[in-house]
């Protein structure tokens, strides 16, 4: 039997985005224009835009018998959506590894930049997706990214914590 703390603790899907790491990157990049001769309002606009880009990301997690998706905007948790796990009847993986292979083959170095952007700006999306399919047929996007290891880890985590089967149908 599991203890109460294990059942109600939040287990995040991978990768876990650490706000403090992203904030350090933001501070380093936001400091650059403050050494320039640009007007102060342009510096502030640049810093605000950078905070919007680096300070916004989704984080999915399982808390007890619920699936949660938190959206951070400007480093602040702005919106949390929650769904009971018992309303779902399966996990639907959706991936097209050919897209990643084609990106590497045709774009070379650009694929590396895309991987960096996937880490810094995860809301851009990716080729790998995990959906939770409801009994009604509707789907909830649980995770999206470009990393196959994260895809596999999240699929296993969702299966283990929700006890839902993998649904390979469309």
C-alpha positions in Angstrom: 0.0 0.0 0.0 1.3 3.4 -0.9 1.6 6.2 1.6 -0.4 9.4 1.3 2.7 11.4 0.4 3.5 9.2 -2.6 -0.1 9.2 -3.8 -0.6 13.0 -3.6 2.9 14.1 -4.6 3.3 15.7 -8.0 5.4 13.8 -10.5 6.4 16.0 -13.4 6.8 14.8 -16.9 10.3 15.2 -18.5 12.1 17.4 -18.9 11.6 19.3 -15.7 12.0 23.0 -16.5 13.8 24.7 -13.6 12.7 28.4 -13.3 15.9 29.5 -11.6 18.1 28.1 -14.4 16.0 29.8 -17.0 16.0 33.0 -14.9 19.8 33.0 -14.7 20.0 32.7 -18.6 17.4 35.6 -18.8 19.5 37.8 -16.5 22.6 37.2 -18.5 21.0 38.0 -21.8 18.9 40.9 -20.5 22.0 42.6 -19.1 23.6 42.9 -22.6 21.5 45.8 -23.9 22.0 47.7 -20.7 25.6 48.3 -21.7 24.6 49.8 -25.0 23.7 53.3 -25.9 20.1 52.5 -26.8 17.3 54.5 -25.2 16.1 53.1 -21.8 12.6 52.2 -23.1 14.2 50.0 -25.9 16.2 48.2 -23.2 13.1 47.6 -21.2 11.1 46.3 -24.2 14.0 44.0 -25.0 14.1 42.6 -21.5 10.3 42.2 -21.3 10.3 40.4 -24.6 13.1 38.1 -23.5 11.3 37.4 -20.2 8.2 36.5 -22.3 10.2 34.1 -24.5 12.4 32.4 -21.8 9.9 32.8 -18.9 7.0 30.9 -20.6 6.8 27.2 -20.8 4.3 24.3 -20.1 4.9 21.8 -17.4 2.8 18.6 -17.2 2.6 16.5 -14.0 0.6 13.8 -12.4 -0.7 14.6 -8.9 -2.4 11.7 -7.2 -5.4 10.7 -9.4 -5.2 13.8 -11.6 -3.3 15.0 -14.6 -2.2 18.6 -14.5 -0.7 21.0 -17.0 0.7 24.3 -15.7 1.5 27.1 -18.1 4.2 29.5 -16.8 4.2 33.0 -18.3 6.9 35.5 -17.4 8.3 32.9 -14.8 4.9 32.9 -13.0 2.5 29.9 -13.0 -0.4 31.6 -14.8 -2.8 28.8 -15.5 -3.3 25.2 -14.2 -5.6 22.8 -16.0 -6.6 19.6 -14.2 -8.2 16.4 -15.4 -9.2 13.3 -13.4 -7.3 10.3 -14.7 -10.4 8.1 -14.6 -11.9 10.2 -17.4 -9.3 8.8 -19.8 -9.2 5.3 -21.4 -5.8 5.3 -23.0 -2.5 7.0 -23.8 -2.1 7.7 -27.5 1.5 8.2 -28.6 1.9 10.2 -31.8 5.4 10.6 -33.3 7.0 10.9 -36.7 10.7 10.2 -36.3 11.1 10.8 -40.0 10.6 14.5 -39.4 13.6 14.5 -37.1 15.8 12.5 -39.5 14.8 14.7 -42.4 15.6 17.8 -40.4 19.1 16.5 -39.7 19.6 15.3 -43.2 18.4 18.5 -45.0 19.1 21.2 -42.4 22.2 19.9 -40.6 23.2 22.5 -38.1 19.7 23.9 -37.9 18.6 20.7 -36.2 21.0 21.5 -33.4 19.5 25.0 -33.1 16.1 23.4 -33.0 17.2 21.2 -30.1 18.5 24.2 -28.2 15.2 26.0 -28.8 13.3 23.0 -27.7 15.1 23.3 -24.3 14.8 27.1 -24.0 11.4 27.6 -25.7 9.5 24.3 -25.3 6.1 25.7 -26.3 7.4 25.7 -29.9 6.4 22.0 -30.1 8.0 18.9 -31.5 7.6 15.7 -33.5 6.8 13.5 -30.5 3.4 13.8 -28.8 1.6 12.0 -26.0 -2.2 12.3 -25.9 -4.6 11.2 -23.2 -7.7 9.9 -24.9 -11.0 10.5 -23.0 -14.0 8.1 -23.1 -15.8 10.7 -25.2 -13.1 10.5 -27.9 -11.6 13.9 -27.2 -7.9 14.1 -26.6 -5.7 16.1 -24.1 -2.2 16.9 -25.1 0.0 15.5 -22.2 3.4 16.2 -23.7 5.1 17.4 -26.9 8.8 17.6 -27.7 11.7 16.5 -29.9 13.6 14.2 -27.5 13.0 10.5 -27.9 14.4 9.6 -24.5 11.9 12.1 -22.8 9.1 10.6 -25.0 9.8 7.1 -23.8 10.3 8.2 -20.1 7.0 10.1 -20.2 5.1 7.3 -21.8 6.4 4.9 -19.2 5.6 7.4 -16.4 2.1 7.9 -17.7 1.5 4.2 -17.9 2.9 3.5 -14.5 1.0 6.3 -12.7 -2.3 6.1 -14.5 -2.5 2.4 -15.3 -3.9 3.4 -18.7 -3.2 1.2 -21.8 -1.4 2.4 -24.8 -3.9 3.3 -27.6 -2.3 3.0 -31.0 -5.5 3.8 -32.9 -6.3 7.1 -34.5 
